[in-house]
C-alpha cells in the first residue's frame, strides 16, 4: 500500500460517501485511477466494508459488566448475549475477570434488566457493573 492508497483510505474514513471524483481531487490522481485503487483495496480485503454510524441519543445510558465464571464458557455466553440489542461489545480478557460486556440502553431500568438476565448464566461466580458517567472519546467519533 503506497501513499496514494493511504490517502484514499483516509478520505474514505473521513467520508465514506465521498465520490471518486472528490477523492481524486484530494489525492491528486484521476477518477479512474482512484476507482481502480479502491476496487483493489476492496478485493484485497484492505477495505472490508462501509458502515453507517448513527448518533446516539444524549439520554442513552451505558454500562460495562465485568463477569467472572467458575470455569471457561465465554463462547457459550457470547452466543446468549448476541440476542440482546443493547449489547454493543463482548470481550474475553485475561486476569481475574473473564469477560467485559458493554451495554447501551435507553434507561437505568433496562440496564438492570440486562444485568438480571446475565445473573441467570450458569457458572457465573461474580458480576460487577460499572456505569459510564461521561464518555470523553469514542473511536466512532469523527476526529
N, C-alpha and C positions, 0 to 999 in steps of 0.2 A: 504494500500500500504506500503510495507516494504522497507528496504534499497536496496534490490536487484532490486525491481521494479523501484525505483527511479534512480538507476544506469543504468538500461536498458533504461529507458526513456531518460536519459542524453546522452547515447551512440547514440540513435536514433535521438535526437536533433542535435548532432554533425555531424552525417552522417546517414541519413535515409536509405541509400543503403548498410550499413554495413551488412555483413552476420551474421546469428545467431551464427555461429562458432566464428567469430571475437568478437561479443558481449559476448559470453560465456567465452572466454579467458579473456576479460577485467573485467567481473563481477565475475568470479570465480565459475561459475555453468556449468553444462553440456549443450550441444547444445540443447538436448531435453527439459531440464528444461526451458531454455531461450525461446524456441519455444512455449512452453505451457504458459509461463507467458505473452508473447507478445499476444498470442491468447486471453487470459483472459482480458488483458488490452484493447484490441480492442473491445471485446464483451461487456465489462462493460461500454464502452464509454469513458474511461480514455484517450485512443488514438482514436481520431476521424478521422484520415486520415494522409496522407503523401502528400507533395507538392514539386513542383519544384520552386525554387526561381531563376529567371533569372537576370543576371547582366544587369543593365540599362545603356544605353549609357551615356557617360560623357556630351553629348550635350543636354540631357533631361532638360526641363525647368519645374519647379514645382511652384505651387501657392496654397494658401489657399483662398477660398472665404468665407466671413462671411456674411450670409444672415439674414435679419430681415423682418418679414412679418406682415401685418396688423392683421391677425388672424391665428390661428394654421392651418398648412397644410403640415407638414413635411412628412407624409406618401405619400401624393399625389406628392410632389416634388421629393421625393426619387425615385418613380416609373419613373418619367420623366428623372432623371439623370442616371438611370440604363443602358440606351441605349447609353450613351456616353463612349466609351472605355477609354478615358483619365481620367475619374473619378475613383479615387482609393479608396476613403473613403467618407462616408457621416455620419455626427453625428448631432443629435439633442442635443442641450445643454441648460443649464439654464442661466438666466441672460438677458441682453438686446439684445443679439444676439440669434437667434433661431436655426441656422444651420451652421455647418462648413463643407466645401467641399474641399477635397484635389484633385488636378488635376496635372497629369504629362503629358506633351505634348512635341512634337518634336520641337516646336518653340514658341516664344512670340506671333507670329501671331495666332497660334492655341489656345493659352491661351485666347487671345482676342476674338476669335470666340466662345469659350465655354462661356466666360463671356457674350457675346452678346446674346447667347441662354438663359442664366439664366435671363437676363434682361427682357425677354418676359414672365416670370412667373407671372400669375395674383396674385394680393395680395402682391407683393413684395414692401416693403417700402424702403429698402436700401440694397445695396451690396457694400462690401469693398473687395479689392483684396490685398493680401499680397504675394508678390513674394519671393520665397526661394532664398536667396543669396548663402548659403552654408549649406549642411547637415552634421552635426557632428556625428550623431548616428542614426541608424535605427534598430529596433528590428529584421529585416530580415538580418542584418549584422552578419556574424559569429563572435563569441567572442573569 
